[in-house]
């Protein structure tokens, strides 16, 4: 297979169908989000998760975040959503806010070896359509570890080649800052990474 044979344009009617099919069969896909191109697989499939780590050259100590297509999908990934955390999600999702919440106990250790799991709802039409159709996906940036984040499908292929099963071409993405990451697993809000949404703004919503 040539490198371009596993690429579909995001506007192709087959793109959404093929992305779901590949993920359902344990494959690894790449698709555009509101922050960057993401490399993704079924978060319930240990073999697919292990393959994402292998392709990326990512340390197994770095848990994989999960993208969801709606608040209703959280029950598949997290064991509880405190009221204050839910307020943040209802205010800032979809968008560049990732929160860490207690994980569902049945999730594979390959997804996260820790008590919490990072979740986000992206603000991108194809990503949302895929997540709403398929369900949550484990997603990490579609680059080799310690390499630049690709802004186009061509740049994805330059790094990953045929190691992934399908690339959805969403055009050139404006690679900005990574999402703000918060730990919302307790009554105290903890900033894990600064991002586009300021901690002060989030604290105001948290304390309302």
Beta strands, then each sheet from edge to edge (+ up, - down):
strand 1: 7-9
strand 2: 29-32
strand 3: 37-41
strand 4: 65-67
strand 5: 97-102
strand 6: 116-120
strand 7: 137-141
strand 8: 166-169
strand 9: 180-183
strand 10: 190-193
sheet 1: 1+ 8+ 2+ 3- 7+ 4- 6- 5+ 9+ 10-
end
